[in-house]
Amino acid sequence: MDTIHAIFENGVFRPVQPVTLPEKCEVEFEPRVVAEPLGSNSEELQALLEMRFSSGFSDTAARHNEHQP
């Protein structure tokens, strides 16, 4: 059998590609982390939070309802 790559989220392992196994079959495996999730490093997370987005508008709150029905 080929290696199955999966993402662990909400307590469930979710394969990132289609898997050819019978529905509801029981499997056994030993998870091995191959990549840390984005933002798992506190310094990396802090850098992401410090990023600023410039829309060119000084007061975007003033335009909040512009596209509301």
TAWOWO-V854718 format. One record per residue. RES is the residue in three letters. SS is DSSP state (A for helix, B for strand, O for the rest). Layout:
<<RES SS> <RES SS>>
//
This chain:
<<MET O> <ASP O> <THR O> <ILE O> <HIS O> <ALA B> <ILE B> <PHE B> <GLU B> <ASN O> <GLY O> <VAL B> <PHE B> <ARG B> <PRO B> <VAL O> <GLN O> <PRO O> <VAL O> <THR O> <LEU O> <PRO O> <GLU O> <LYS O> <CYS O> <GLU O> <VAL O> <GLU O> <PHE O> <GLU O> <PRO O> <ARG O> <VAL O> <VAL O> <ALA O> <GLU O> <PRO O> <LEU O> <GLY O> <SER O> <ASN O> <SER A> <GLU A> <GLU A> <LEU A> <GLN A> <ALA A> <LEU A> <LEU A> <GLU A> <MET O> <ARG O> <PHE O> <SER O> <SER O> <GLY O> <PHE O> <SER O> <ASP O> <THR A> <ALA A> <ALA A> <ARG A> <HIS O> <ASN O> <GLU O> <HIS O> <GLN O> <PRO O>>
//
